[in-house]
Amino acid sequence: MRGELDSIERRFIHMRWLKYIAIAALLIIIVVAIGSCSNNMRKTVIKDKVESIGGKYVSHDYNSDFEHDPYPWYKHGKNIHIYSFTYVDRNGNLSKGWVRFGSIKRDWIIDSGGIK
């Protein structure tokens, strides 16, 4: 009788651990999905801004190391993301811009002189 109870208790403990693992896996999937959606949203915002000034979007890059940082006067925190982007302006010149996505607002630096 005691052996059967031990077996049932072991199964219950294994089921509980499986439940915790499943919850952790689900949370990881949700975090990855939110991150992916956030990156796609930022790309869309950059594209829309470039098109609103009459340009054509070429590419963007996440500035993770803050090298050649156009925002040296800002403190960089967890919720601040800086992207550089390249676009073709109205005159056909290849130009570069930067955008800083903060928690609430966006700051833009757009080069209108073309890349030399």
GIPEMO-V895898 format. One record per backbone hydrogen bond with DSSP energy under -1.0 kcal/mol. NH is the residue of the N-H (numbers start at 1). CO is the residue of the C=O. E is the energy in kcal/mol with one decimal. If there is no record, write none. Layout:
# GIPEMO-V895898
NH,CO,E ; NH,CO,E
This chain:
# GIPEMO-V895898
5,1,-1.7 ; 6,2,-2.2 ; 7,3,-1.9 ; 8,4,-2.2 ; 9,5,-2.8 ; 10,6,-2.4 ; 11,7,-2.1 ; 12,8,-2.3 ; 13,9,-2.3 ; 14,10,-2.4 ; 15,11,-2.5 ; 16,12,-2.1 ; 17,13,-2.2 ; 18,14,-2.2 ; 19,15,-2.1 ; 20,16,-2.1 ; 21,17,-2.4 ; 22,18,-2.4 ; 23,19,-2.2 ; 24,20,-2.3 ; 25,21,-2.5 ; 26,22,-2.2 ; 27,23,-2.3 ; 28,24,-2.2 ; 29,25,-2.2 ; 30,26,-2.2 ; 31,27,-2.4 ; 32,28,-2.3 ; 33,29,-2.2 ; 34,30,-2.4 ; 35,31,-2.2 ; 36,32,-2.2 ; 37,33,-2.3 ; 38,34,-2.3 ; 39,35,-2.0 ; 40,36,-2.2 ; 41,37,-2.2 ; 42,38,-2.1 ; 43,39,-2.1 ; 44,40,-2.0 ; 45,41,-2.2 ; 46,42,-2.4 ; 47,43,-2.5 ; 48,44,-2.6 ; 49,45,-2.2 ; 50,46,-2.4 ; 51,47,-2.4 ; 52,48,-1.8 ; 53,49,-1.1 ; 54,51,-1.1 ; 55,50,-2.7 ; 56,88,-2.3 ; 58,86,-2.4 ; 59,86,-1.6 ; 61,84,-3.0 ; 63,82,-3.3 ; 64,62,-1.4 ; 74,71,-1.2 ; 80,77,-1.1 ; 81,101,-2.4 ; 83,99,-2.5 ; 84,61,-2.8 ; 85,97,-2.8 ; 86,59,-2.7 ; 87,95,-2.5 ; 88,56,-2.6 ; 89,93,-2.7 ; 92,89,-1.7 ; 95,87,-3.6 ; 97,85,-2.5 ; 98,109,-3.2 ; 99,83,-2.4 ; 100,107,-2.6 ; 101,81,-3.4 ; 102,105,-2.5 ; 107,100,-1.8 ; 109,98,-2.7 ; 111,96,-2.2 ; 115,94,-3.4
